[in-house]
Amino acid sequence: MENEFKPKPEDLKASGCTLEQIEQFGNCRCTAEKLRFLHHHRDQLLDSIHEQERQISTLDYLTWQMGKNAGHTGFRS
C-alpha cells in the first residue's frame, strides 16, 4: 500500500519504546501486526501508570496516618 502510514523510529522512542521494541515493530509483517504491537505497548504503559497510582495512594495513606498519629492536621506537614 503506497499511502500506508509508517511511524518513524523517533516517534516510537518518544512513545516509550526501547530500541529492542522499535526493532520488533520494524519486523512486523503487516499493519494488523503493527497495530497489535502498538496496542500492547499502550496497555503496558497504562499498567505502569496504574501501578504508580497505587504506590502514590499508599504513600498518601502512610503520610496521612503518620501525621494523624503525630497530631498534624495538614496533609503536608
N, C-alpha and C positions, 0 to 999 in steps of 0.2 A: 504494500500500500504506500503510495508516494506521499500522501499528506499525513501519515501517521506521526503523532506527537511522540518525541523521544526525549525524556528528561536527561539533562546534562549531568555528568558526574558531580559537578559542584552543587547542583540543586539537590541531589541525593545526599551529599555530605551535609548540606545545610539542614536537611530534614532529620539528621542524626544518624545516618547510615555510616557504618565503618567502611574502610577500604575493602574489606572482605565482602561485605554485603553489596557494595557497589559492583564488585566483580561478579557476584552471584546474580545480581539484577541483569548485568550485561550478558550473562549466559542464558537468560530466559529466552525460550524459543518463540513465544507468541505473546500477543497483547494480553490474553487472558491470564497467562502465567505471570506476566509482569504486574498485572493488577492484583493478583493473589499475593504476590510478594509485597506490594505496597500496603495492602490491607493488613497483612500480617505484621508488618513493621509498625503500622499505626496502632494496632492492638497492643503490641509490646510497649510502645511509648505510653499508651493510656494505662496499662497495668503498672508501669513505673510511677506515673503520676499518682495513681490511687494508693500505691504503697507509701509514697512520700506524704500524702494527705493523712493516712493512718498514723504515720510516725509523728507528724505535726500535732495531730489531735492528742496523741499520747503525751507528748511534751507539754501541750497546753494543760492537760489534766494534771500532770505531775506538778507543774508550776502553780496551778490553782490550788491544789491540795496542800503543797508546801506553804504557800502564802496564807492559806486559811488557817493552817495549824500554827503558823507563826504570828497570827493576828494581823496580817496585812490585808487591807481591803482592796487595794488596786491590783489589776492584773499584772502589771509590770512594776514590781517593787524593787 
